[in-house]
Amino acid sequence: MVQNLKESKNTKSKINTGSSEYQIERFTNRIKLLTEHLKINKKDHNTRRGLMKLVGKRKKLLTYLKRKSLENYESVIKSLGLRR
């Protein structure tokens, strides 16, 4: 993850960090990390709450993206492996 942050800083002008697609990708990566953490730490309810908030934010962004551009929505879903 540290390597990804370094790449983002170096290519800051090339990546639009405010775009819905980028934010959905970041949320998805964070959700995967938190899910793995919760498999080990089952009683960590604060992390579970944070995970649920992230899932909700991602869902709202996906709904917005679907309404705005169906083509981008489908490409994001396919590239991240969501909605199997």
Buried (B, 14 or more C-beta within 10 A) or exposed (E): EEEEEEEBEEEEEEEEEEEBBBBBBBBBEBBEEBEEEBEEEEEBEEBBEBBEEBBEBBEEBBEEBBEEBEEBBEEBBEEBEEEE
